[in-house]
């Protein structure tokens, strides 16, 4: 009985302390309206897992693709029929909401963007500063 109680307390202590191995969690709402993102810039601490709640207020589909500027340019030049459903990627149908989880592992600058025809050039892009 004492061993079981000691094991349970040890397990609770390990979960409570986290040991630094568990990334922090954060929820960020992003709205798409008139082919723009609101907010258009974000700051996130390295090691944070973010659950994005992405609301598309427009009647047309948009994308939310996280990547470096170079990765965004590759998407822009890529196949317009790419479903963009890999890690850090989502397509959100018009008037719908979706959730996307992404862990920001290293400091740097990333973008989130839509690569529907003409949208990136129109300015449907935001920035993420990872500190």
Buried (B, 14 or more C-beta within 10 A) or exposed (E): EEEEEEEEEEEEEEEEEEEEEEBEEBEBEBBBEEBBBEEEEBEBEEBBBBEBBBBBBBEEBBBBBBBEEEBBBEBBEEEEEBEBEEEBBBBBEEEEEBEBEBBBEEEEEBBBBBBBEEBBEEEBBBBBEBE
